Amino acid sequence: MSGPITLSWGHSMEAYLADKLVNETEAVADAFQRLIDKDDNLAKVKFTLAEIAKDPALVERKIRELRTIQYHNLAKVDAVYNITLGIRILNLAQEKPTLFRAVMLRHDCVHRSGFDKDGNELKVLTKSFVQDTADLIKAFVENIEKAVRARSSSRL
């Protein structure tokens, strides 16, 4: 059962994490500045005056490149959410080890055609596993939404 159903929950979670981060970063002025100040990768980016003069929206465009983070790397995503929004998303996961395992299994499905790195077929991908994982991700996303709303309402 390593077809589209298995893959959709992981992809959906990664897309959600990317969209939420970019949208919130664009909506919250201090989030944008914190990201520029504290993200190690962005701190290393250098622009010439000529590049800035040609493209006044250069910094904003670079921030939009947040969509290119590998959102299956939940530890990195957690760090960026913390810098930008002050939210540790991994603290919001009900079953963190299960979530990490699901991400790795999805990776094996996508990049190894349903086999692990040692060539063993993944037999864990049952209908029940997929449903349980979808439920876990749904709860994770709902918890992130609540945390973002709480943060937004506390700024008002």
N, C-alpha and C positions, 0 to 999 in steps of 0.2 A: 504494500500500500504506500509506495513512495512516489505517487503521482502528484498532480496539481493540488489536491486537498492538503496533503502533508506540507507542501511548500507554501501555501497561501498564508497560514497563520504567522509564520516567521517573517515573510515579506511584508505583510500588513503591519506587524509591530515595528519593523525597521522604518517603513514609510511614515508611520505615525510619529515615531521618535524624531525623525528628521523634520517633518513638517511642523510639529509643535515647537521644536527648538528654534527653527528659523523664524516662524511667525511671532513667537514671544520675544525673540531677540530684536526683531524689527519694531515691535510694539512698545517695548520698554527701554527708554533712553539709557538708563544707567546699566542695563544688561549689556547693551552694545558696547559701552565703554569698558565695563568689567572684562568682557571677553577680549577686547583688544589689549587691555593691560595685563591680563593674567594667563591667557592661553599661551603655552610655550611655543607652539607652532606658529601662531599669528605674530607673536612677539619677534620672531626671527625674520619676518617678511620685511623687505626693504623696497622702497620706491624712489625713483629719481624725481626731481622736480618736473622734468619733462613729461614723465608718465602721469603725474598728478595733474599737470596743466591740460594734458590731452583728455583726461577722463576724470572730471571732478567727483564722479560717483565711484571711484576706484575702490575705496575702503568698503563702501556698502556692498559692492559687487563681490569683493573677497569674503565678506561675511556670509553672503548668500551661498558661497561655496561650502558652507557647513553641510549642505546636502550631500557632499561627497565623502563625508566621514564614513567609515565602515561601521554602520549602526549595529552590526552583529557583535562588535566589540563593546559589550555592555559596560565594562569597567571604564573605557575611554568616554563613552557616552555619559555615564554617571559623572565623571569629572567635569565634562563640558557643561552639563546641566547645573552642576554645583557652582561653577564659576559664573555662569550666565544668569541663572535664576535663583541660586541659593537653595536648590532642591537636590537632595541625594536620592535619585530615583531607585537605586538598588535597595535602599531601606524600605521602599514601598512595595517590593516584591514579596508575595506571601511565601513562596517556596523558591528562594534564590537558587539553590543547587539544581532543582528541577528545571528552572528557567534556563540556566547556563547549559545544562545537558541538552535541552530541546534545541537551543541555538546551535550547538555542535552537531546534533543529529541532522538538523536541517542543512548545515554546511556539507555533511557527508552525502546527503541526498542530492544536493545541487552539484557538487563538485566531484563526487565519487560514485555517482549512480546507485546510491543505496548501499554502499559498502563503507566500512570504516577504514582508517589509514593502514590497517594490517590486512585488508582484503576480505574481512569477514562481513557477510551479508547482515544488514540491520534487520533483525526480526522483531524488534520492539515496536515498530511502527504499525500498531494495530489501530483499529477504529477507536477503541477505548482510549489509547494513548493520545491519538490526535485530538479527540474531544476534550480530554483532561487538559491537554496543553493549550488548546484554544480557550478553555475556561480560565486557565491560569493567566494567560496573556490578556484576556478581557479584564480580569480583576486588576492586573498590573496597570493597564491603560486607564481604567477608571480611577485608580488611586493617584496616578499622575495628574489626571484632570482635576481631581479634588485639590491636590496640593497646589497646582497652578492657580486655580480659582481662589483658594485661600490666600495665596501670596498676592494676587491681584487685588482682592478686597481689602487686604491690610494696608495696601499702598494708597487707597482712596481716602 
